[in-house]
Amino acid sequence: MFALCGAGFIVSATGIARALIYPHLAFNSNTVLMSAQGLGNMASALFLASFLKTRQRAPRLHWLIMALAVFAMSGAFSFFLPHSITLLIVALGVLFGPTILFAITFYLALKGSRDARTLLVGWTLMQAGTVWIFLRALDVVPYTEINHYTLPFAATFTALLSVGL
């Protein structure tokens, strides 16, 4: 599920969906992008909880992860919400969600979880790339050529590292 959400996000973020799937529809691609990002954030939170076995290892942190998943899922309803509300939900989810999930993973790694250490190695660059691209989309950081390819490079590196691990 996580991989499908990530693929959907990349297809909509890069414009491939607009060019190949619905080129003649008068449809806002940002809505698809926000929905894909919301589903991707939800899937990453659920994956993290499952992979790190937080229900057994850290029940309080497990409930925090579940709350983040529900919040991220609300971004998937962008088809039914005003664009400004969806943008706020997704922006908060992208800026704070990965930071909180990363902190939880780091904490569990410090507590001796081998799974958490492995996840930190494979996930750090992808999350940094995602945060960076949204900072670019919100005009917080300036546009450069490298910004345009940050997320695909991060996703490729993460996929190759995942296969290697």
Backbone torsions as a table, in degrees:
resi	resn	phi	psi	omega
1	MET	NA	-42.5	179.8
2	PHE	-60.5	-44.0	-179.3
3	ALA	-65.7	-39.4	178.6
4	LEU	-65.9	-40.7	177.5
5	CYS	-64.9	-41.3	177.6
6	GLY	-63.2	-41.5	178.4
7	ALA	-65.4	-41.0	177.7
8	GLY	-62.3	-40.1	178.0
9	PHE	-63.6	-46.4	-178.0
10	ILE	-65.8	-40.7	179.0
11	VAL	-63.0	-40.2	179.9
12	SER	-79.4	-35.0	-177.6
13	ALA	-69.9	-34.1	-177.9
14	THR	-84.9	-10.3	179.9
15	GLY	91.4	2.4	179.5
16	ILE	-63.6	-41.1	-179.9
17	ALA	-61.4	-45.0	-179.6
18	ARG	-63.0	-40.9	-176.5
19	ALA	-74.5	-38.2	-172.3
20	LEU	-104.8	-33.6	-172.1
21	ILE	-94.9	-45.8	-177.7
22	TYR	-136.1	59.1	-177.4
23	PRO	-69.2	-24.9	-174.8
24	HIS	-101.3	1.3	-179.6
25	LEU	-87.5	139.4	174.4
26	ALA	-84.1	82.2	-170.8
27	PHE	-136.2	138.2	-179.6
28	ASN	-80.8	113.7	-179.9
29	SER	-65.0	-24.8	178.7
30	ASN	-62.7	-31.2	177.9
31	THR	-64.5	-44.1	177.0
32	VAL	-64.0	-42.0	179.8
33	LEU	-61.2	-44.6	-179.6
34	MET	-65.9	-40.1	177.9
35	SER	-64.6	-44.7	179.3
36	ALA	-62.8	-39.7	179.2
37	GLN	-67.2	-41.6	177.8
38	GLY	-61.3	-45.3	178.0
39	LEU	-66.1	-37.9	177.7
40	GLY	-64.7	-42.0	177.8
41	ASN	-65.1	-39.8	178.0
42	MET	-63.8	-46.0	-179.5
43	ALA	-63.2	-38.3	179.9
44	SER	-67.8	-37.3	177.7
45	ALA	-65.9	-43.7	179.7
46	LEU	-67.0	-39.8	176.6
47	PHE	-61.4	-44.7	-179.0
48	LEU	-60.6	-45.5	179.8
49	ALA	-61.5	-41.3	-179.4
50	SER	-70.9	-47.8	-176.1
51	PHE	-64.9	-39.8	-178.2
52	LEU	-88.6	-2.3	179.1
53	LYS	52.9	47.5	-175.0
54	THR	-67.6	-25.0	178.7
55	ARG	-60.4	-38.3	179.0
56	GLN	-87.5	-40.9	-172.0
57	ARG	-82.0	-35.5	-176.1
58	ALA	-151.4	79.5	-174.4
59	PRO	-58.2	-36.9	179.1
60	ARG	-66.3	-42.1	177.3
61	LEU	-67.0	-31.1	177.3
62	HIS	-61.0	-42.9	179.8
63	TRP	-67.9	-33.9	175.8
64	LEU	-64.8	-42.0	178.2
65	ILE	-64.0	-40.7	178.6
66	MET	-65.0	-38.1	176.6
67	ALA	-63.6	-40.4	176.5
68	LEU	-64.0	-37.6	178.9
69	ALA	-64.2	-41.7	178.5
70	VAL	-65.5	-42.9	178.2
71	PHE	-61.5	-44.5	179.6
72	ALA	-64.1	-36.4	180.0
73	MET	-62.6	-30.0	179.3
74	SER	-63.4	-26.7	175.2
75	GLY	-67.5	-23.2	178.6
76	ALA	-71.6	-15.4	179.8
77	PHE	-90.7	26.2	-176.4
78	SER	-63.4	-20.0	178.1
79	PHE	-67.3	-23.2	-174.8
80	PHE	-108.6	-7.3	-177.6
81	LEU	-108.2	155.5	172.4
82	PRO	-60.0	146.3	-175.3
83	HIS	-57.8	-39.0	-178.1
84	SER	-65.0	-37.2	178.4
85	ILE	-69.9	-43.0	177.9
86	THR	-61.6	-43.5	179.0
87	LEU	-60.3	-41.6	178.5
88	LEU	-64.8	-44.8	179.4
89	ILE	-60.7	-48.7	-177.7
90	VAL	-67.9	-41.4	179.4
91	ALA	-62.1	-44.5	177.4
92	LEU	-64.6	-41.3	179.0
93	GLY	-64.3	-39.0	-178.9
94	VAL	-75.3	-38.2	-177.3
95	LEU	-78.4	-40.5	-175.5
96	PHE	-100.4	-34.1	-178.9
97	GLY	-56.6	-55.8	179.2
98	PRO	-61.7	-33.9	178.8
99	THR	-64.2	-44.6	179.0
100	ILE	-66.5	-44.2	179.0
101	LEU	-64.6	-38.7	177.5
102	PHE	-64.2	-42.1	178.7
103	ALA	-62.9	-40.9	177.4
104	ILE	-63.3	-44.7	178.9
105	THR	-62.7	-42.9	178.4
106	PHE	-62.1	-43.9	178.4
107	TYR	-59.6	-46.2	179.6
108	LEU	-67.4	-32.5	175.7
109	ALA	-64.8	-41.2	176.9
110	LEU	-64.8	-30.3	178.9
111	LYS	-78.7	-1.5	174.5
112	GLY	104.2	9.6	-179.6
113	SER	-76.8	116.3	178.0
114	ARG	-66.7	-37.1	177.6
115	ASP	-60.1	-40.6	-179.9
116	ALA	-66.2	-39.1	178.0
117	ARG	-64.9	-42.4	178.3
118	THR	-62.4	-43.0	179.6
119	LEU	-64.5	-38.5	178.3
120	LEU	-60.0	-41.4	-178.9
121	VAL	-64.5	-45.4	-175.3
122	GLY	-81.3	-21.3	-169.1
123	TRP	-103.8	-21.5	-172.8
124	THR	-58.1	-49.9	-176.5
125	LEU	-66.5	-38.7	179.5
126	MET	-64.1	-44.0	-179.5
127	GLN	-68.0	-39.2	176.9
128	ALA	-63.0	-40.9	177.7
129	GLY	-64.3	-39.4	179.0
130	THR	-65.6	-46.1	178.7
131	VAL	-62.3	-43.2	-178.5
132	TRP	-62.0	-43.0	-177.4
133	ILE	-68.4	-32.8	177.3
134	PHE	-75.6	-33.4	173.0
135	LEU	-62.2	-36.4	176.5
136	ARG	-66.6	-44.1	-179.4
137	ALA	-63.9	-30.6	178.8
138	LEU	-89.1	7.2	179.8
139	ASP	60.3	32.5	175.0
140	VAL	-83.7	-36.6	176.1
141	VAL	-113.4	150.2	-177.6
142	PRO	-72.8	157.7	177.8
143	TYR	-80.1	131.3	169.1
144	THR	-136.9	167.2	179.3
145	GLU	-60.4	-37.9	-179.1
146	ILE	-65.5	-32.4	177.8
147	ASN	-61.5	-36.1	-177.5
148	HIS	-62.1	-32.3	-175.8
149	TYR	-106.5	8.3	-177.2
150	THR	-59.7	-51.4	-176.3
151	LEU	-67.2	-45.7	176.6
152	PRO	-61.0	-38.6	176.7
153	PHE	-63.8	-44.6	-179.6
154	ALA	-63.8	-42.6	179.9
155	ALA	-65.0	-41.5	178.2
156	THR	-63.5	-46.3	178.9
157	PHE	-61.2	-42.7	179.6
158	THR	-63.7	-42.8	179.5
159	ALA	-63.8	-45.1	179.0
160	LEU	-63.6	-40.4	178.9
161	LEU	-67.6	-37.4	178.5
162	SER	-64.1	-41.3	177.6
163	VAL	-64.8	-40.0	-179.9
164	GLY	-67.2	-35.6	-179.8
165	LEU	-77.5	NA	NA
